Amino acid sequence: MSLRRFEKAMTMMRASDPGLREGGFDFLREHADAYVAELAAEFDGETDHGLRCWLLELLAEARSPDALPVLAVQLGADDESLRFWAVRGLEMLDTRESREALDRARANGWIE
């Protein structure tokens, strides 16, 4: 996938028009596995709460082991929405490493 398409989708997700935002999100949802590194970088630099939630949802949808570090860190987030998508992403990934991250988070009392 081209970086240009990713950048266009991110621009759409930041637009004021709800239809454009949804269009950008839908494109990235279909291709999330091809853009894991880019999504992780955007997530790390993003300050808008809603967009952070969407980016984490996209990382969860990617079902890529490369998303595991970002998802695992968010298990300890204060924000319930971010924790939700982190848990969901790690459950969908369903690897030994993702199960261990979930077990650690439960042991630490971060999630139930």
Secondary structure, DSSP 8 states (H G I E B T S, - for coil): --HHHHHHHHHHHTSSSHHHHHHHHHHHHHHGGG-HHHHHHHHHH---HHHHHHHHHHHHHHT-GGGHHHHHHHTT-S-HHHHHHHHHHHHHH--HHHHHHHHHHHHTTS--
